Amino acid sequence: MDLTVDYIRERHRYWRYRIADEEIWDVIKFEPVEFEVRPRSKTYNALFHRKIVKGKPYDRIIIYRKVPDMPIKFVDNLIVHEMIHQYIFQNNLYDSSTHGFLFRHYMQRINETFKGELDIAIKSEAPKLKGPGDTTYMLMVVKMPDEYLFCNIRPGKMKFFEEHARQENFKYLWGKTNDMFFDRVPRCTKVLQGYSVSPDNMEAFVTEHRIILLNRHDLP
Ligand SMILES: [Zn+2]
């Protein structure tokens, strides 16, 4: 995923509404905020920063590029963490410290409500890029004219995409892996999209990411 100001703004908007839908915060109680992407920092993963100019506050959320290709979930956790700071600041809510009882209250409610999507921490660790994780990814490997698409399918949507592939006459097979590489490949819910691999690199890719192909005999 390409970490840009536009990307952060879009995810900020997305979570502002999703979390408001669960009545955890009020969508209209967010004041303007600027976004910034900065190079890797040893000290920070992200920061909410307020500057006062002539008595007026200017708020900024800064995300640091820890690794060249930032995992989507990792960035979401950073953004929502800073959004909690923003919400507390912009509404003058009292908290016992920077990550005091109120911050933790929001953090826990959000983590419980969005299990599997968000796992905000007080102090986040730099992302791991590869290797076994504790999520199993269901992959629909779709054969395109000159590439294979490795699509990360939400388990509840497997039937839906099978039907879709049948209608479109796509050749495909299923695979699974727990390689955290697929944390960065957005899960398909409505539209089939995925990570593209050339036929020459197919075998190496499958081996590298320990993908178990479930019905290999279906491969054309
Ligand atoms: Zn913080």
Residues whose N, C-alpha, C, O or C-beta is under 5 A from the ligand:
A	BS01	ZN	I122
